[in-house]
Amino acid sequence: MSHFELHPDRFFDSDPVIRGYAREIFSSIKSLPIISPHGHVDPSLFSNTEASFGNPVELFIKPDHYIIRMLYTNGIPLQQLGIAAKGELLDYDPRRVWKLFCTNFYLFRATPSGVWLTSSLSDVFGIEHKLSKETADFTYDILMEKLSSTEFSPRTLFERFNIELLATTDSAADSLTHHQSIQNSNWKGNIV
């Protein structure tokens, strides 16, 4: 399996002078709390203390329309990604969907989604292998082990990431029941 190491300056300009300024600015703000004004996060993940992100497909693939769109426009049917058509009941194998995703991960090379996924897998989950057909089972098993632990529960990660405010993107017709549950709990997370 091929390992990789992400360069700490990967998001900075290649010009050494500009990169120097970027490093200086970043070092002065990197420990500040995160204020997320537009988070595509389901508030039910925080209203239930037992909530988890589920499996790698439920965390990384199914909720991300950029990933779905890239795979679909390259000929992969939605049903193979575990996405049911309206009114359809679909039983899918998450490991098989993850393997299909990893096999096609090359499509995300040099895209914002690819950068985000690679950074998330490395920085949050400690995965330093390139996603491919050959690494699919290995990375799936690591992710499942971590996602099953309380250390990677939604509330624990919210606190670990030092999030001060998370604004979700609920539907205009949403009852906001989960937001009410969060506010009525003793948890200090600020989700609006």
MARFILUM-935608 format. One record per atom (N, C-alpha, C, O): residue number from 1; z, y, x; atom name; residue in one letter. Coordinates in steps of 0.2 Angstrom, whole numbers. Layout:
<rs>
num  up  north  east  atome  residu
NUM  Z  Y  X  CA  A $
...
</rs>
This chain:
<rs>
num  up  north  east  atome  residu
1  0  -6  4  N  M $
1  0  0  0  CA  M $
1  0  6  4  C  M $
1  4  7  9  O  M $
2  -4  11  2  N  S $
2  -4  17  6  CA  S $
2  1  22  4  C  S $
2  2  23  -2  O  S $
3  5  24  9  N  H $
3  10  29  8  CA  H $
3  7  36  9  C  H $
3  2  37  12  O  H $
4  10  41  6  N  F $
4  8  48  7  CA  F $
4  14  52  8  C  F $
4  20  51  5  O  F $
5  13  58  11  N  E $
5  19  63  11  CA  E $
5  16  70  9  C  E $
5  11  72  12  O  E $
6  19  73  4  N  L $
6  17  79  1  CA  L $
6  19  85  6  C  L $
6  25  85  8  O  L $
7  15  89  8  N  H $
7  16  94  12  CA  H $
7  20  100  9  C  H $
7  19  101  3  O  H $
8  26  102  11  N  P $
8  30  107  8  CA  P $
8  26  114  6  C  P $
8  28  117  2  O  P $
9  21  115  10  N  D $
9  17  121  9  CA  D $
9  11  120  4  C  D $
9  7  124  4  O  D $
10  11  114  1  N  R $
10  5  112  -3  CA  R $
10  2  117  -8  C  R $
10  -4  118  -10  O  R $
11  7  122  -11  N  F $
11  5  126  -16  CA  F $
11  4  133  -13  C  F $
11  3  138  -17  O  F $
12  5  134  -6  N  F $
12  4  141  -3  CA  F $
12  -3  142  0  C  F $
12  -6  137  1  O  F $
13  -4  148  1  N  D $
13  -11  150  4  CA  D $
13  -12  147  11  C  D $
13  -7  146  14  O  D $
14  -18  146  12  N  S $
14  -19  143  19  CA  S $
14  -19  149  25  C  S $
14  -18  147  30  O  S $
15  -19  155  22  N  D $
15  -19  160  27  CA  D $
15  -12  161  30  C  D $
15  -7  161  26  O  D $
16  -11  160  36  N  P $
16  -4  160  39  CA  P $
16  1  166  37  C  P $
16  7  165  36  O  P $
17  -2  172  37  N  V $
17  2  178  35  CA  V $
17  4  178  28  C  V $
17  10  179  26  O  V $
18  -1  176  23  N  I $
18  1  176  16  CA  I $
18  6  170  15  C  I $
18  10  170  11  O  I $
19  4  164  18  N  R $
19  9  158  18  CA  R $
19  16  160  20  C  R $
19  21  158  17  O  R $
20  17  164  25  N  G $
20  23  167  27  CA  G $
20  27  171  22  C  G $
20  33  170  21  O  G $
21  23  175  19  N  Y $
21  26  179  13  CA  Y $
21  28  174  7  C  Y $
21  33  175  4  O  Y $
22  24  169  6  N  A $
22  25  165  1  CA  A $
22  31  161  2  C  A $
22  36  160  -2  O  A $
23  32  158  8  N  R $
23  38  155  10  CA  R $
23  44  159  9  C  R $
23  49  157  7  O  R $
24  44  165  11  N  E $
24  50  170  11  CA  E $
24  51  171  3  C  E $
24  57  171  2  O  E $
25  47  172  -1  N  I $
25  48  173  -8  CA  I $
25  51  167  -11  C  I $
25  56  167  -15  O  I $
26  48  161  -10  N  F $
26  50  155  -12  CA  F $
26  57  154  -10  C  F $
26  61  151  -15  O  F $
27  59  154  -4  N  S $
27  66  153  -2  CA  S $
27  71  157  -5  C  S $
27  77  155  -6  O  S $
28  69  163  -7  N  S $
28  74  168  -10  CA  S $
28  75  166  -18  C  S $
28  79  168  -21  O  S $
29  70  162  -21  N  I $
29  71  161  -28  CA  I $
29  71  153  -30  C  I $
29  73  152  -36  O  I $
30  70  149  -25  N  K $
30  70  142  -27  CA  K $
30  76  139  -30  C  K $
30  76  134  -33  O  K $
31  82  142  -29  N  S $
31  88  139  -31  CA  S $
31  90  143  -38  C  S $
31  95  141  -41  O  S $
32  86  147  -40  N  L $
32  88  151  -47  CA  L $
32  86  146  -53  C  L $
32  82  141  -52  O  L $
33  90  147  -58  N  P $
33  89  143  -64  CA  P $
33  81  144  -67  C  P $
33  78  149  -66  O  P $
34  79  138  -70  N  I $
34  72  138  -73  CA  I $
34  73  141  -80  C  I $
34  77  139  -84  O  I $
35  68  145  -82  N  I $
35  68  148  -88  CA  I $
35  61  146  -90  C  I $
35  56  148  -88  O  I $
36  60  141  -95  N  S $
36  54  138  -97  CA  S $
36  52  141  -104  C  S $
36  55  138  -109  O  S $
37  48  146  -105  N  P $
37  46  149  -111  CA  P $
37  41  145  -115  C  P $
37  40  146  -121  O  P $
38  38  139  -113  N  H $
38  33  135  -116  CA  H $
38  33  128  -114  C  H $
38  29  126  -111  O  H $
39  38  124  -116  N  G $
39  39  118  -114  CA  G $
39  37  113  -119  C  G $
39  39  113  -125  O  G $
40  32  109  -118  N  H $
40  29  104  -122  CA  H $
40  34  98  -122  C  H $
40  32  92  -120  O  H $
41  40  99  -125  N  V $
41  45  94  -124  CA  V $
41  48  93  -131  C  V $
41  49  97  -135  O  V $
42  48  86  -133  N  D $
42  51  85  -140  CA  D $
42  58  86  -140  C  D $
42  62  83  -136  O  D $
43  61  90  -144  N  P $
43  68  92  -144  CA  P $
43  72  86  -146  C  P $
43  78  86  -145  O  P $
44  70  81  -149  N  S $
44  74  75  -151  CA  S $
44  76  71  -145  C  S $
44  81  67  -145  O  S $
45  73  72  -139  N  L $
45  75  69  -133  CA  L $
45  82  72  -131  C  L $
45  86  69  -127  O  L $
46  84  78  -133  N  F $
46  90  81  -132  CA  F $
46  95  81  -137  C  F $
46  101  82  -136  O  F $
47  93  79  -143  N  S $
47  98  79  -149  CA  S $
47  102  73  -149  C  S $
47  107  73  -152  O  S $
48  99  68  -146  N  N $
48  103  61  -146  CA  N $
48  105  60  -139  C  N $
48  101  59  -134  O  N $
49  111  59  -138  N  T $
49  114  57  -131  CA  T $
49  111  51  -128  C  T $
49  112  50  -122  O  T $
50  109  46  -133  N  E $
50  106  40  -130  CA  E $
50  99  40  -129  C  E $
50  96  35  -127  O  E $
51  96  46  -130  N  A $
51  88  46  -129  CA  A $
51  86  45  -122  C  A $
51  90  46  -117  O  A $
52  80  42  -122  N  S $
52  77  41  -115  CA  S $
52  70  43  -116  C  S $
52  67  44  -121  O  S $
53  67  43  -110  N  F $
53  59  45  -110  CA  F $
53  55  39  -111  C  F $
53  49  39  -111  O  F $
54  58  33  -112  N  G $
54  55  27  -113  CA  G $
54  52  24  -107  C  G $
54  55  22  -102  O  G $
55  45  23  -108  N  N $
55  42  19  -102  CA  N $
55  37  25  -99  C  N $
55  36  30  -102  O  N $
56  34  23  -93  N  P $
56  29  28  -90  CA  P $
56  24  30  -94  C  P $
56  22  36  -94  O  P $
57  21  26  -99  N  V $
57  16  28  -103  CA  V $
57  18  34  -108  C  V $
57  15  39  -109  O  V $
58  24  32  -111  N  E $
58  27  37  -116  CA  E $
58  29  44  -112  C  E $
58  29  49  -116  O  E $
59  31  44  -106  N  L $
59  33  50  -102  CA  L $
59  27  53  -100  C  L $
59  26  60  -101  O  L $
60  22  50  -96  N  F $
60  17  53  -93  CA  F $
60  10  54  -96  C  F $
60  6  58  -95  O  F $
61  8  49  -100  N  I $
61  1  48  -103  CA  I $
61  1  50  -110  C  I $
61  -3  55  -112  O  I $
62  4  47  -115  N  K $
62  4  49  -122  CA  K $
62  5  56  -124  C  K $
62  1  58  -128  O  K $
63  10  59  -121  N  P $
63  11  66  -123  CA  P $
63  7  71  -120  C  P $
63  7  77  -122  O  P $
64  2  69  -115  N  D $
64  -1  74  -111  CA  D $
64  -9  74  -113  C  D $
64  -12  70  -111  O  D $
65  -11  79  -117  N  H $
65  -18  80  -119  CA  H $
65  -23  80  -114  C  H $
65  -28  79  -115  O  H $
66  -21  83  -108  N  Y $
66  -25  84  -102  CA  Y $
66  -27  77  -100  C  Y $
66  -33  76  -98  O  Y $
67  -22  73  -99  N  I $
67  -23  66  -96  CA  I $
67  -27  62  -101  C  I $
67  -32  59  -99  O  I $
68  -25  62  -108  N  I $
68  -29  59  -113  CA  I $
68  -36  61  -113  C  I $
68  -41  57  -113  O  I $
69  -37  67  -113  N  R $
69  -44  70  -113  CA  R $
69  -48  68  -107  C  R $
69  -54  66  -108  O  R $
70  -45  68  -101  N  M $
70  -49  66  -95  CA  M $
70  -51  59  -95  C  M $
70  -57  57  -94  O  M $
71  -47  54  -97  N  L $
71  -48  47  -98  CA  L $
71  -53  46  -103  C  L $
71  -58  42  -103  O  L $
72  -52  49  -109  N  Y $
72  -57  48  -115  CA  Y $
72  -64  50  -113  C  Y $
72  -69  47  -115  O  Y $
73  -64  56  -110  N  T $
73  -71  59  -109  CA  T $
73  -75  55  -103  C  T $
73  -81  56  -102  O  T $
74  -71  50  -100  N  N $
74  -74  46  -95  CA  N $
74  -75  39  -98  C  N $
74  -75  34  -94  O  N $
75  -75  38  -104  N  G $
75  -77  32  -108  CA  G $
75  -71  27  -109  C  G $
75  -72  22  -112  O  G $
76  -65  29  -109  N  I $
76  -59  25  -110  CA  I $
76  -57  26  -118  C  I $
76  -55  32  -119  O  I $
77  -58  21  -122  N  P $
77  -56  22  -129  CA  P $
77  -49  24  -130  C  P $
77  -44  21  -126  O  P $
78  -47  28  -135  N  L $
78  -40  30  -136  CA  L $
78  -35  24  -137  C  L $
78  -30  24  -135  O  L $
79  -38  19  -141  N  Q $
79  -34  13  -142  CA  Q $
79  -32  9  -136  C  Q $
79  -26  6  -135  O  Q $
80  -36  9  -130  N  Q $
80  -34  6  -124  CA  Q $
80  -29  10  -120  C  Q $
80  -25  8  -116  O  Q $
81  -28  17  -123  N  L $
81  -22  21  -120  CA  L $
81  -16  21  -124  C  L $
81  -11  24  -123  O  L $
82  -16  16  -129  N  G $
82  -10  16  -134  CA  G $
82  -10  21  -139  C  G $
82  -5  22  -142  O  G $
83  -16  25  -140  N  I $
83  -16  30  -145  CA  I $
83  -20  27  -151  C  I $
83  -25  25  -151  O  I $
84  -16  27  -157  N  A $
84  -19  24  -163  CA  A $
84  -23  30  -167  C  A $
84  -21  35  -167  O  A $
85  -28  27  -170  N  A $
85  -32  32  -175  CA  A $
85  -27  33  -181  C  A $
85  -23  30  -182  O  A $
86  -28  39  -184  N  K $
86  -24  41  -190  CA  K $
86  -24  35  -195  C  K $
86  -29  32  -197  O  K $
87  -18  33  -197  N  G $
87  -17  28  -202  CA  G $
87  -17  21  -199  C  G $
87  -16  16  -202  O  G $
88  -19  20  -192  N  E $
88  -19  14  -189  CA  E $
88  -13  12  -186  C  E $
88  -9  16  -183  O  E $
89  -11  6  -187  N  L $
89  -5  3  -183  CA  L $
89  -8  0  -177  C  L $
89  -12  -4  -177  O  L $
90  -5  2  -171  N  L $
90  -7  -1  -165  CA  L $
90  -1  -3  -161  C  L $
90  4  0  -159  O  L $
91  -2  -10  -159  N  D $
91  3  -13  -154  CA  D $
91  0  -13  -147  C  D $
91  -5  -16  -147  O  D $
92  3  -10  -142  N  Y $
92  0  -9  -136  CA  Y $
92  5  -12  -130  C  Y $
92  11  -12  -131  O  Y $
93  2  -14  -125  N  D $
93  6  -16  -119  CA  D $
93  6  -10  -114  C  D $
93  1  -8  -111  O  D $
94  12  -7  -113  N  P $
94  13  -1  -109  CA  P $
94  11  -2  -102  C  P $
94  8  2  -98  O  P $
95  12  -8  -99  N  R $
95  10  -10  -92  CA  R $
95  3  -10  -92  C  R $
95  0  -8  -86  O  R $
96  -1  -13  -97  N  R $
96  -8  -13  -96  CA  R $
96  -11  -6  -96  C  R $
96  -16  -5  -93  O  R $
97  -8  -2  -101  N  V $
97  -10  5  -101  CA  V $
97  -9  9  -94  C  V $
97  -13  13  -92  O  V $
98  -3  8  -91  N  W $
98  -2  11  -85  CA  W $
98  -7  9  -80  C  W $
98  -9  12  -75  O  W $
99  -8  2  -80  N  K $
99  -13  0  -75  CA  K $
99  -20  3  -76  C  K $
99  -23  4  -71  O  K $
100  -22  3  -82  N  L $
100  -28  7  -83  CA  L $
100  -28  14  -81  C  L $
100  -33  16  -78  O  L $
101  -23  17  -82  N  F $
101  -22  24  -80  CA  F $
101  -22  25  -72  C  F $
101  -26  29  -69  O  F $
102  -18  20  -69  N  C $
102  -18  20  -61  CA  C $
102  -25  18  -58  C  C $
102  -27  21  -53  O  C $
103  -29  14  -61  N  T $
103  -35  12  -59  CA  T $
103  -40  18  -59  C  T $
103  -45  18  -55  O  T $
104  -39  22  -64  N  N $
104  -43  28  -65  CA  N $
104  -40  35  -63  C  N $
104  -43  40  -64  O  N $
105  -35  34  -59  N  F $
105  -31  40  -56  CA  F $
105  -36  44  -52  C  F $
105  -35  50  -51  O  F $
106  -41  41  -49  N  Y $
106  -45  45  -44  CA  Y $
106  -49  51  -48  C  Y $
106  -51  56  -45  O  Y $
107  -49  50  -55  N  L $
107  -52  55  -59  CA  L $
107  -48  62  -59  C  L $
107  -51  67  -60  O  L $
108  -42  61  -57  N  F $
108  -38  67  -57  CA  F $
108  -37  71  -50  C  F $
108  -34  76  -49  O  F $
109  -41  68  -45  N  R $
109  -41  71  -39  CA  R $
109  -43  78  -39  C  R $
109  -48  80  -42  O  R $
110  -39  83  -36  N  A $
110  -40  90  -35  CA  A $
110  -40  93  -42  C  A $
110  -43  99  -43  O  A $
111  -36  91  -47  N  T $
111  -36  94  -53  CA  T $
111  -28  96  -54  C  T $
111  -24  93  -51  O  T $
112  -27  101  -58  N  P $
112  -20  103  -59  CA  P $
112  -15  97  -62  C  P $
112  -10  96  -60  O  P $
113  -18  93  -66  N  S $
113  -15  87  -68  CA  S $
113  -13  82  -63  C  S $
113  -8  79  -62  O  S $
114  -18  81  -58  N  G $
114  -17  76  -53  CA  G $
114  -11  79  -48  C  G $
114  -7  75  -46  O  G $
115  -11  86  -47  N  V $
115  -6  89  -42  CA  V $
115  1  88  -46  C  V $
115  5  86  -42  O  V $
116  1  90  -52  N  W $
116  7  89  -56  CA  W $
116  10  82  -56  C  W $
116  16  81  -54  O  W $
117  6  77  -57  N  L $
117  8  70  -58  CA  L $
117  10  68  -51  C  L $
117  15  65  -50  O  L $
118  6  69  -46  N  T $
118  8  67  -39  CA  T $
118  15  70  -37  C  T $
118  19  67  -34  O  T $
119  16  77  -38  N  S $
119  22  80  -36  CA  S $
119  28  77  -40  C  S $
119  33  76  -38  O  S $
120  27  76  -47  N  S $
120  32  73  -51  CA  S $
120  34  66  -49  C  S $
120  40  65  -48  O  S $
121  29  62  -47  N  L $
121  31  55  -45  CA  L $
121  35  55  -39  C  L $
121  39  51  -38  O  L $
122  32  60  -34  N  S $
122  36  60  -28  CA  S $
122  42  63  -28  C  S $
122  47  61  -26  O  S $
123  43  70  -30  N  D $
123  49  74  -30  CA  D $
123  54  71  -35  C  D $
123  60  72  -33  O  D $
124  52  69  -41  N  V $
124  57  67  -46  CA  V $
124  59  59  -45  C  V $
124  65  57  -45  O  V $
125  54  55  -44  N  F $
125  55  48  -44  CA  F $
125  55  45  -37  C  F $
125  56  39  -37  O  F $
126  53  48  -32  N  G $
126  53  45  -25  CA  G $
126  47  41  -24  C  G $
126  48  37  -20  O  G $
127  42  41  -28  N  I $
127  36  37  -27  CA  I $
127  31  40  -22  C  I $
127  29  45  -24  O  I $
128  30  37  -17  N  E $
128  26  40  -11  CA  E $
128  20  35  -10  C  E $
128  18  34  -4  O  E $
129  18  32  -15  N  H $
129  12  28  -15  CA  H $
129  6  31  -19  C  H $
129  8  33  -25  O  H $
130  0  31  -17  N  K $
130  -5  33  -21  CA  K $
130  -6  29  -27  C  K $
130  -6  23  -27  O  K $
131  -7  32  -33  N  L $
131  -8  28  -39  CA  L $
131  -15  24  -38  C  L $
131  -20  28  -37  O  L $
132  -15  18  -40  N  S $
132  -22  14  -39  CA  S $
132  -20  8  -43  C  S $
132  -15  6  -45  O  S $
133  -26  4  -44  N  K $
133  -25  -3  -47  CA  K $
133  -20  -7  -44  C  K $
133  -16  -11  -47  O  K $
134  -20  -7  -37  N  E $
134  -16  -11  -33  CA  E $
134  -8  -9  -33  C  E $
134  -4  -13  -32  O  E $
135  -7  -2  -34  N  T $
135  0  0  -34  CA  T $
135  3  1  -42  C  T $
135  9  3  -42  O  T $
136  -1  -1  -47  N  A $
136  1  0  -54  CA  A $
136  7  -4  -55  C  A $
136  12  -1  -58  O  A $
137  7  -10  -54  N  D $
137  13  -14  -56  CA  D $
137  20  -12  -52  C  D $
137  25  -11  -55  O  D $
138  19  -10  -46  N  F $
138  24  -8  -41  CA  F $
138  27  -1  -44  C  F $
138  33  -1  -45  O  F $
139  23  4  -45  N  T $
139  25  10  -48  CA  T $
139  28  9  -55  C  T $
139  33  13  -56  O  T $
140  25  5  -59  N  Y $
140  28  4  -66  CA  Y $
140  35  2  -66  C  Y $
140  39  4  -69  O  Y $
141  36  -3  -61  N  D $
141  43  -6  -61  CA  D $
141  48  -1  -58  C  D $
141  53  -1  -61  O  D $
142  46  3  -53  N  I $
142  50  8  -51  CA  I $
142  52  13  -56  C  I $
142  58  15  -57  O  I $
143  47  15  -60  N  L $
143  48  20  -65  CA  L $
143  52  17  -71  C  L $
143  57  21  -73  O  L $
144  51  11  -73  N  M $
144  55  8  -78  CA  M $
144  62  7  -76  C  M $
144  67  9  -80  O  M $
145  63  5  -70  N  E $
145  70  5  -67  CA  E $
145  74  12  -68  C  E $
145  80  12  -70  O  E $
146  71  17  -66  N  K $
146  74  24  -66  CA  K $
146  74  26  -73  C  K $
146  79  29  -74  O  K $
147  69  26  -77  N  L $
147  69  28  -83  CA  L $
147  75  25  -88  C  L $
147  77  27  -93  O  L $
148  77  19  -86  N  S $
148  82  15  -89  CA  S $
148  89  17  -87  C  S $
148  94  15  -91  O  S $
149  89  21  -82  N  S $
149  96  23  -80  CA  S $
149  98  30  -83  C  S $
149  94  34  -85  O  S $
150  105  31  -83  N  T $
150  107  37  -86  CA  T $
150  106  43  -81  C  T $
150  105  49  -83  O  T $
151  104  41  -75  N  E $
151  103  47  -70  CA  E $
151  96  50  -72  C  E $
151  95  56  -70  O  E $
152  92  47  -76  N  F $
152  85  49  -78  CA  F $
152  85  50  -85  C  F $
152  79  50  -88  O  F $
153  91  51  -88  N  S $
153  91  53  -95  CA  S $
153  88  60  -96  C  S $
153  89  64  -92  O  S $
154  86  62  -102  N  P $
154  83  69  -103  CA  P $
154  89  74  -102  C  P $
154  87  79  -98  O  P $
155  95  73  -104  N  R $
155  100  78  -103  CA  R $
155  102  79  -96  C  R $
155  103  84  -93  O  R $
156  102  73  -92  N  T $
156  104  73  -85  CA  T $
156  99  77  -81  C  T $
156  101  81  -77  O  T $
157  92  75  -83  N  L $
157  87  79  -79  CA  L $
157  87  86  -80  C  L $
157  86  90  -76  O  L $
158  88  88  -87  N  F $
158  89  95  -89  CA  F $
158  94  98  -84  C  F $
158  92  104  -81  O  F $
159  99  96  -83  N  E $
159  105  99  -79  CA  E $
159  103  98  -72  C  E $
159  104  103  -68  O  E $
160  100  93  -69  N  R $
160  98  92  -62  CA  R $
160  93  97  -60  C  R $
160  93  100  -55  O  R $
161  88  99  -65  N  F $
161  83  103  -63  CA  F $
161  85  111  -64  C  F $
161  82  115  -63  O  F $
162  92  112  -66  N  N $
162  95  118  -67  CA  N $
162  91  123  -72  C  N $
162  89  128  -70  O  N $
163  89  120  -77  N  I $
163  86  123  -83  CA  I $
163  91  128  -87  C  I $
163  96  125  -89  O  I $
164  90  134  -87  N  E $
164  94  139  -90  CA  E $
164  92  139  -98  C  E $
164  96  139  -102  O  E $
165  85  139  -99  N  L $
165  82  139  -106  CA  L $
165  76  135  -106  C  L $
165  71  136  -102  O  L $
166  75  131  -111  N  L $
166  69  128  -113  CA  L $
166  67  129  -120  C  L $
166  70  128  -125  O  L $
167  61  133  -121  N  A $
167  58  134  -127  CA  A $
167  53  129  -129  C  A $
167  48  128  -125  O  A $
168  54  125  -134  N  T $
168  50  120  -136  CA  T $
168  44  122  -140  C  T $
168  44  128  -142  O  T $
169  39  118  -141  N  T $
169  33  120  -144  CA  T $
169  32  116  -151  C  T $
169  28  113  -152  O  T $
170  37  117  -155  N  D $
170  37  113  -162  CA  D $
170  32  116  -166  C  D $
170  29  122  -166  O  D $
171  30  112  -171  N  S $
171  26  114  -176  CA  S $
171  29  119  -181  C  S $
171  35  120  -181  O  S $
172  25  124  -183  N  A $
172  27  129  -188  CA  A $
172  31  126  -194  C  A $
172  35  129  -197  O  A $
173  29  120  -196  N  A $
173  32  117  -202  CA  A $
173  38  112  -200  C  A $
173  41  109  -204  O  A $
174  40  112  -194  N  D $
174  45  108  -192  CA  D $
174  52  110  -195  C  D $
174  53  116  -196  O  D $
175  56  106  -197  N  S $
175  62  107  -200  CA  S $
175  68  110  -195  C  S $
175  73  113  -197  O  S $
176  67  109  -189  N  L $
176  71  111  -183  CA  L $
176  78  107  -184  C  L $
176  83  109  -181  O  L $
177  78  101  -187  N  T $
177  84  97  -187  CA  T $
177  86  95  -180  C  T $
177  93  95  -179  O  T $
178  82  94  -176  N  H $
178  84  92  -169  CA  H $
178  87  98  -165  C  H $
178  92  97  -162  O  H $
179  85  103  -166  N  H $
179  88  109  -163  CA  H $
179  95  111  -166  C  H $
179  99  113  -162  O  H $
180  96  110  -173  N  Q $
180  102  110  -176  CA  Q $
180  107  105  -173  C  Q $
180  113  107  -172  O  Q $
181  105  99  -172  N  S $
181  109  94  -169  CA  S $
181  111  96  -162  C  S $
181  117  95  -160  O  S $
182  107  99  -158  N  I $
182  108  101  -151  CA  I $
182  113  106  -151  C  I $
182  118  106  -148  O  I $
183  112  111  -156  N  Q $
183  117  117  -156  CA  Q $
183  124  114  -158  C  Q $
183  129  117  -156  O  Q $
184  124  109  -163  N  N $
184  131  107  -166  CA  N $
184  134  102  -161  C  N $
184  140  101  -162  O  N $
185  131  100  -156  N  S $
185  134  96  -151  CA  S $
185  138  100  -146  C  S $
185  138  106  -146  O  S $
186  142  96  -142  N  N $
186  146  100  -136  CA  N $
186  142  101  -130  C  N $
186  144  103  -125  O  N $
187  135  99  -130  N  W $
187  131  99  -124  CA  W $
187  129  107  -123  C  W $
187  128  110  -128  O  W $
188  129  109  -117  N  K $
188  128  116  -115  CA  K $
188  121  118  -114  C  K $
188  119  123  -113  O  K $
189  116  113  -115  N  G $
189  109  114  -114  CA  G $
189  107  119  -119  C  G $
189  108  119  -125  O  G $
190  103  124  -116  N  N $
190  100  129  -121  CA  N $
190  93  128  -122  C  N $
190  88  129  -118  O  N $
191  92  125  -128  N  I $
191  85  123  -130  CA  I $
191  83  127  -137  C  I $
191  87  127  -142  O  I $
192  78  131  -137  N  V $
192  76  135  -143  CA  V $
192  69  133  -145  C  V $
192  67  136  -150  O  V $
</rs>
